[in-house]
């Protein structure tokens, strides 16, 4: 974020999962991200959304930014972080918070996932 590596400084494993609503990862990484955006307890002021940075995921050397409008969940004026802790052997799960920003193609024949900007 803003040129700083907040989590996964040594690289990490991630999956893209259409069945996960939020973006999940190890508690230490998620805590660092939530602290950085001012959502230490998981909540954040909705009025702060316009000043929050993009969270950038680098996958195979390509940057995939996720704007605050995607990672802050506004439910009737009560805003929460779209990042949740899940400790599954260091795995990150890129759910809908990430997916809705990109075209995602699951190529089962070649066992790969392709990502492209929505436009």
C-alpha positions as CSV (number, residue, x, y, z in Angstrom):
1,X,0.0,0.0,0.0
2,X,1.4,3.4,-1.0
3,X,4.6,1.5,-2.1
4,X,4.9,-0.4,1.2
5,X,4.7,-4.1,1.7
6,X,2.3,-4.6,4.6
7,X,1.9,-8.4,4.4
8,X,3.5,-11.3,2.5
9,X,6.9,-9.7,2.2
10,X,8.5,-13.0,1.4
11,X,5.7,-14.1,-1.0
12,X,2.8,-16.3,-0.1
13,X,0.3,-18.8,-1.5
14,X,-3.2,-17.7,-2.6
15,X,-6.3,-19.1,-4.2
16,X,-9.1,-17.3,-6.0
17,X,-12.4,-18.5,-4.7
18,X,-15.8,-17.5,-5.9
19,X,-17.4,-19.0,-2.8
20,X,-15.7,-16.6,-0.4
21,X,-17.3,-13.2,0.0
22,X,-14.4,-11.4,1.6
23,X,-10.6,-11.5,1.2
24,X,-9.2,-13.9,3.8
25,X,-5.6,-14.4,5.0
26,X,-3.4,-15.2,8.0
27,X,-4.3,-13.2,11.1
28,X,-0.9,-11.4,11.2
29,X,-1.2,-10.2,7.6
30,X,-4.9,-9.2,7.9
31,X,-4.2,-7.4,11.2
32,X,-1.5,-5.4,9.5
33,X,-3.7,-4.4,6.6
34,X,-6.7,-3.5,8.9
35,X,-4.4,-1.5,11.1
36,X,-3.0,0.4,8.1
37,X,-6.4,1.3,6.9
38,X,-7.7,2.3,10.3
39,X,-9.9,-0.7,10.9
40,X,-8.1,-2.4,13.7
41,X,-11.3,-3.8,15.2
42,X,-12.8,-4.5,11.8
43,X,-14.9,-1.4,11.6
44,X,-14.1,1.9,9.9
45,X,-15.8,5.2,9.4
46,X,-17.7,5.3,6.1
47,X,-16.6,8.9,5.6
48,X,-12.9,7.7,5.5
49,X,-13.5,5.6,2.3
50,X,-12.5,8.3,-0.2
51,X,-9.1,8.8,1.5
52,X,-8.1,5.2,1.8
53,X,-5.4,3.7,-0.5
54,X,-5.7,0.9,-3.0
55,X,-4.5,-2.4,-1.6
56,X,-2.2,-3.9,-4.3
57,X,-1.7,-7.6,-4.8
58,X,1.3,-8.6,-6.8
59,X,0.7,-11.9,-8.6
60,X,3.5,-13.3,-10.7
61,X,5.0,-9.8,-11.0
62,X,1.7,-8.1,-12.1
63,X,0.0,-5.6,-9.8
64,X,-3.7,-6.0,-9.1
65,X,-5.0,-2.9,-7.2
66,X,-8.2,-3.2,-5.1
67,X,-9.8,0.2,-4.3
68,X,-11.4,1.0,-1.0
69,X,-14.8,1.0,-2.6
70,X,-14.3,-2.8,-3.0
71,X,-12.7,-3.7,0.3
72,X,-14.9,-1.5,2.6
73,X,-18.3,-3.0,3.1
74,X,-21.0,-0.4,3.6
75,X,-24.2,-1.8,5.2
76,X,-26.7,1.0,5.8
77,X,-24.0,3.5,6.9
78,X,-22.1,1.0,9.0
79,X,-18.7,0.2,7.4
80,X,-16.5,-2.8,8.0
81,X,-13.3,-4.1,6.5
82,X,-13.6,-6.7,3.7
83,X,-10.5,-8.4,5.1
84,X,-11.0,-11.3,7.4
85,X,-8.5,-13.5,9.3
86,X,-8.4,-17.2,8.6
87,X,-5.3,-19.3,9.6
88,X,-5.0,-22.1,7.1
89,X,-1.3,-22.8,6.8
90,X,-0.5,-19.2,5.6
91,X,-3.0,-19.4,2.7
92,X,-4.7,-16.3,1.3
93,X,-8.2,-16.6,-0.2
94,X,-9.0,-13.9,-2.8
95,X,-12.8,-13.9,-2.6
96,X,-15.4,-11.6,-4.1
97,X,-13.7,-8.4,-2.7
98,X,-10.9,-9.1,-5.1
99,X,-12.8,-11.0,-7.9
100,X,-15.3,-8.3,-8.7
101,X,-12.5,-6.0,-9.8
102,X,-11.3,-8.3,-12.6
103,X,-12.4,-10.6,-15.3
104,X,-11.5,-14.0,-14.0
105,X,-11.2,-17.1,-16.2
106,X,-10.8,-20.5,-14.6
107,X,-9.0,-22.6,-17.2
108,X,-9.5,-26.1,-15.8
109,X,-8.0,-27.8,-18.9
110,X,-4.7,-26.1,-18.3
111,X,-5.0,-25.9,-14.5
112,X,-4.6,-22.1,-14.4
113,X,-6.5,-18.9,-13.7
114,X,-6.3,-15.8,-15.9
115,X,-7.1,-12.2,-14.7
116,X,-7.8,-9.1,-16.8
117,X,-8.9,-5.6,-15.9
118,X,-12.7,-5.0,-16.1
119,X,-12.0,-1.8,-18.1
